Amino acid sequence: MTCQPKMRLFYTMPAPTVNDGDFARQNDSPLAGWEKWSLPLGNSYMGASVFGRTGIERIQITENSLSNPFLRGSHWRDGNGGVRTFGDLYIETGHEEVSDYLRGLSLDTASAYVKYTWNGMVFHREYIVSYPDRVLAVRFTAERDGAPVSHGVSFCVRPEIPFVRDYCIKEGDGCGRTGEILTQADRLILRGVSLYYQIQYEGQVRIEAKGGSVTYADGRAIVSEADEAVLYFTCGTNYRMEPRVLEEDDPKKKLAPYPAPHEAVSGWLDAAAAKGYEKIRADHEADYRSLYDRVKLSIDWDEADLALTTDMLLETYKGGGRSGYLEMLYYQFGRYLLIASSRPGAYPATLQGTWTAYDSSPWGCDYHHNINVQMNYWPSGIANLSECFLPYLEYAKAYLPSAYAIADAYVHENYPENASDCPRGNGWTIGTGATLYFITTVGGHSGPGTGGFTSLLFWDYYEFTGDTEYLRTVGYPILRDMSRFLSKVVVPMDGKLLVRLSASPEQQGPDGRYYETVGCAFDQQMIYENHKRTLEAAEILGITDDPLLDVLREQLPLLDPVQIGLDGQVKEFREEGHYGEIGEYEHRHISHLVGLYPGTLINKNTPEWLEGAKISLTKRSDRSTGWAAAHRLCAWARTGDGNHAYALYRSMLERNTLPNLWDTHPPFQIDGNFGAVAGISEMLLQSQAGFLDFLAALPDVWADGSFDGLVARGNFVCGCDWRNKKPVELRVFSRAGGRARIRCAGIAAAGIETAGTVRRLGPDEIELSMEKGAAAVIRF
Ligand code: FUC
């Protein structure tokens, strides 16, 4: 079959809760029920993890600004502080012995559902988390013999604020929280303070019922004998994503100027209740589908797979079976997660998106900048979700003043000979750890290339949108000032310009300590890429009078970003002869290949480097942790080896995917879900080498298929049907206007329909010139 069927995850059992002792003990995570089985909904203001239980339902809520600083636990199981769970809604129904149970998550409508039979009646719940209305809404209905049951809906909602105590990891750490639940005439209020940053938080529950009654008493909302009921919940804090919050040193003063969230939360809740479920749902679906529906993917799938629960599908796959449906589902699930966790006006996606059930989260649920947060945004351009990058841009606007100060201090301390005393004269930079409350300085286990790794996101946003106004006002200053910083951390050595304090992320030396060196590939490549982008951007914008551009032009040929070693490998370290002499042989990070992906300096026009990259990738091995496998998938796709890229995808599904399709490092980290979307997209379409390369790394198992809506640089929206691994039809739509080169065997002789103009550059290459809004269809 080659159309995209309905996309849904579904199960015949609810998710276990944390309290299901044996289950929790048998699993490596104390929150295994949540982590492996719950289903995520979100609007990037909040996340709701739905367990789908019958007797007592649990919906766990996350709000990413409810956070502690990074605290040091001995292992991720102990957590590292950071984002903490907001609370839980428990919904008691008394329906213990149920039959015909089903729960699921529809990716087509961004809604979850639960359905079961109890006492001769069929009970339905539908859950959405709306972005436009900033609310979680759950509708409860009951039917008998297909007809609604009058007075059939009764339940009790009992919110809980967990971990109310005066510490987070250790007594006396100042990271506790207060919490209370207030009962009012028409709602329940959960509120308190997360003490370290004095974050005032509040959530409200309100229920609207048809028929029957709703009463609020003793911290509970009781619905009796309604025909139908809708639970509304929303929450917020007094956090603001503003520079002063990140700049202020005193944690207790960061949020001091901002009002308690009570008014805002009450407003959202009242507006939602007045609007009503049907309208909220319709607006939610329209909003969601305006993003989700942009990409369709179909690769040879089997109707029978639609009848298998998601956990069975995964189990069968792990047993060696193939499922085109699962491969499509995981892809679209990743796009779904990005829409649910990264929307303008809210927060960017953390390490766990917008879902954490911990009081003290692994790696603080932070914005990890030595690959993880970048990976979150790798799919945004190509998978047609550029808007989902905007929260990161808003975050950057909040952290940039701090980032300039960090760069200034870093250059003065470590490269005084290059330091400038002008305001912002040393550019900006960022280190690995970052949260909504602070960013860290560069260095330690990851070199200054971390900054260039980050600023590439801003270039990619331009390339995939073609938005020159954005480039002029936002993108270029960001790239330029990152180049300014990077131009100051290189020093002349051996006739080259090398980073003096350099580190390849998290690689260790023989003494078990992080390995510090000079000019490692990661740093040199990221400086090279950033300088190049800054120069390109200046050219596009017609900027010529900035003396920095001359510095970048002089530095570029001396950066020596790729060196080939004795085994033909791309070297990670300049001092390395044979592969793996320094550092962990199969280390999860492949930081010396960032110039292959997400960078572009290693490509088909540099065959020796591309070969070297393959050697390094092969020696590094395919088996790795979640996000690390996703980076390998992206890298193999860039080499053009579709079968190897597919092997990585397969291994991610077999080894790094939980039953709810969350990626596991372990523990659950969302970066792998997002990295996989980027990698799969790259298998189908690439555009980094100056031309559109359809089916750039197509594996043999995807012999027939089609896609629509992937985006190439220049903002060309592309589609393709293929049979026996050969394109039958290509579709290109220009959203920004411009020229697109397409390289594809026999394309000049194909039938080309377009309102634009076509130049045939050779038998296998054409150039389309298209106005904004023009389309082309090429039939072979
Ligand atoms: C990177 C990885 C770690 C972990 C952390 C969140 O630094 O090296 O393994 O995934 O991010």
Residues whose N, C-alpha, C, O or C-beta is under 5 A from the ligand:
A	BS01	FUC	W363 H368 N372 E506
